[in-house]
Amino acid sequence: LECDLATGLVGQPLVKQQVLRGLREFLATPSPAKPLVLSFHGSTGTGKTYVSSMLIRHLFRDGLRSPYVHQFSSLAHFPHHEQLQQYKENLKHWIQGNLTACGRSAFLFDETDKMHPGLMDVIVPFLGPSWVVYGTNYRKAIFIFISNAGGEQIKKMTLDLWHAHKDREEISLQDLESAISKAVFESPQSGFWKSGLINEHLIDFLVPFLPLKRHHVKQCVTNELTQQGLEVRQDIVQGVADSIPYFPEEEKIFSSTGCKTVSSRISFFF
């Protein structure tokens, strides 16, 4: 995993550091006190889904196809606010049933910023340091929350530092943590709002994904060409990188879509 993160994940030093530290500590403990809870935050295309898939691939033989890996998308699985009570019941029984089948299950929640406030509280009892919940030992489970919430704050801080002539690699977790927490946990529109997740300090690692610069996008293009078995030509790398929108409008420093559209754009250059 460390090798894959080093070669495959572009421009995210804080992510590598936090994720590896969290997994090492958790998996090295025979009887962990609580499940591992990771919360990924950042703008579109910065690698949140990519990293979560990579983790699962290394932890489970069948990766995302494993019967012990469970994915939830807010918009796909919980679309209607008027059915919130039913969603709560379904989600509680789903987690409980799967942890009974395998205590080392993994649960991925995508678009948690779009979750209905209140739904997250159903998950809270499974995340704490108790020995047993609903008759099930659940302390070896892994929960990953993926969210665009906090992305604007991360972009603003990275841009402010750039204007102050500091490189994005100089940003520390401490610089970002309070800004992300405020944006994510104090917004009434967020799925985390007034959630016991925050009051009971159940998130182990808040992982920020930084906006990517042009040279990171070029690296993504190179990686994608290699993965597709195509020739790595500098004119194509440059062409794809130049076709992506950047911000701010004047300086065009950071990619507006990260590396999200790189794969689909490559076909235009062959």
N, C-alpha and C positions, 0 to 999 in steps of 0.2 A: 504494500500500500504506500509506504513512504517513497519508494522508487517511482510508482505510478503518479503520485501527487507531484513529485519533482519534475517528471518529464511531461506529464499530460495537462496539469493545471497551470494556467498562465496567469502570472501577475497577482498572486494572492498569498503573500508570505504569512499573513496573520491566520489565514484559514489552515494552511499546512501545520502551523505551530499549534493551534488550538485543537484541531481535530485529532492529530496524532497523540497529543498529550492526553486528551480525554479518553480515547480508545485504549491507549496503553495502560493507563491507571485502572480503567474499568475491567478490562479483560484479564489483567494480572491479579485481580482480587477474586478468590474462589467464592466468597459469599458477600457480594456488594451490599451496601446498606440501603441502596435505592436503585431504581433503573437509571440508565444513562439518558439524559435529556439534552439534546443539542438543538439550538435555534439558529437557523441560517437567515441572514438579512442582507439585502442589497438589491440593486436595480436588475432589470432584465438582462440576461446574457452574460452575467459575471461569473457563473459557474455553480450556482446553488444546486440545481438538479443534477448536474454532471458529477459533483462531489458526492452527493447522497447515493447516486447509482454506483459510483466507484466503491464506496464503503460497503454497500450491500453485496457487490460482486466479490469482494474479498472476504466477507464474513459468512456468506452462504454459498454453497456449492452451485446451486442453480440461480444465483443472483436474484433479480427481480421476479423471476418465475418460481422461486421457492414458495412452497405452501406456508412457510413461516414468516414471509414478508408480506405486509399488508399496506396498500397505498390508498390514501383518501384525497380527493380533490374537492375543495369547498364548493366550487360551482357545479361539479358533476354529481357529487353525492349528497350535498345539503343545499339545494338551490332555493327552496321555498320557505320563507320565514314562518308562514302559518303552520308549517309541519314541524316546528322546532321540537316540540315535546316528543314526537315520534322519532325524530333523529336522535334525541338524547337516549331514549330507550334502546334503539337499534345499536347505537355506538357502544353503549355500556355492555350490552350482551355480546357484541361482536368482539370487543377487546377481551372481555372475561373468558369467552369461549376459546379464543385462540391462545390465550396465555395458559389455559388449562391443558390444551393440546401440546403446547411447547413453551416453557418458561423463557426460552432464549429467543422469542419472537421479536421482530422489528416492525415498527409502525411509522409510516411516512405520511405526514399531513402537509399537502401542498396548498398554497394560497391561503394560509392561515389568517392573513390580514383581511380576507373576505369572508371568514367564518362568522356566523351569527353570534353576537355577544351572548354568552350564557352556555353555548354548546361545549366550550372548552372545559367548563366546570365538571362535566361528566368524566373527563379524562383524569382530572386532578387526583382522585383517590388512588389511581394506579401508579402515580409518579412519586409518592412520598416515601419516607423511610420506615413505614410499618412493615411488619413481617409478612402479614397476610391481608388480602382484601377480598371480600366476597368468597372466602374459602380457598383462594388461589395464591400461591407464592409467585410473585411477579418481579422480584428484584433484579433478575438477570436480563430483563427486556431492554430494548433500545427504542427511544422515541426521537424522531427528527421532525422539527417544524420548519417549513420553508415559506419565506414571506418576502414580498417586495417592500414591506413596511420598514421604515428607517432608511430606505434607499436614497431618498432626497437629502436627508441629513448627512449621510455618508458622502454623497456627491458634493454637497456644499462645503463640508469640512476639507475634503480633498482639494477642491478648487481654491479655497481660501489659503491653504498651505502652499499651493502652487504659486498663487499671487505673492506669497511671502517668500518666494524663492526656496521653498523646501520641497524635497522630493516625496512622492507618495510612500516610498519605502521607509520614510522616517516616521510615519504615523504609527502610533502604538494603540493597543487595545483600550487603554485607559482614556486616550483622546476621544474615542468613539463611543464607549460604553454608555455614558450618561445620556448623550444625544439620542442614541438609538432607543434606549429604554424609555425616554420621555415620549418619543414619537410613537413607539409601538404600544406601550402599556397605558398611556394616558389619553388615547384617542377613542372616543365613543364608537367610532366606525370600525375599530379593530376587534378581531376575534379574541384578543388577549385582554380586552378592557374589563376591569374589575374582576379579573380571573384570579382564583386562588393560586395559580401558577406563580404569580408575582408576589403576593402577600406571604406565601410560604416558601419563597426562594427555591422553587423546584427546578428551574432551568440551570443546568450545570455549566453550560458553555454557550454564551451569546457570541455567535461567529459572524463578523462583518465581512462582506465581499466588496472590495473597492472597485470604482469605475476603472475601465481599461484604457490605456493610451494607444496611440497608433502602432507602436512597435509590438505591443501585446497582440493586437489584432493580426499583424503580420505573422506572428508566431502561431496564432490559431490557424491561419490559412495554411502555413507550412505543415502543421500537424494534421490538418484535415486532408491535404493533398497526399501525404504519406499514408494515411489511414485508408484512403480510397485507391491506393496503388497507382497514383498519377505522378507524372514528372513534376518535381518542384522547380518551377521556372520563376525567376525573379519578376518578370514582367506581369505574370499572373498574380503573384503575391502582392505586388504593388497595386495592380488594377483592382483586385478585390478590396484591399484596404482603403483605396481611394473612393470606392463606390459607397462606403458606409458613412452615415451622417455622424458628425462630431459636434460637441459643445465645449465651451460657449460659442455663440455664433461667430464672434470675431476671431478668436484664437484657435478654435477647433482642436482642443487638446485631448478630450476624452470621448470615446465612442458612445453614442446615444443608445445603442442596442447591444453593447458589449460584443461578444462573439456569436450571438444568437443566430444571425442570418448568414454567417460565413459559409456554411455547408451548402445552402441553396444557391448562393451567388456564384460559387465556383463553376457551375455548369454553364454560365453565360460566357465564360472565357475560353471554352474549348470548342 
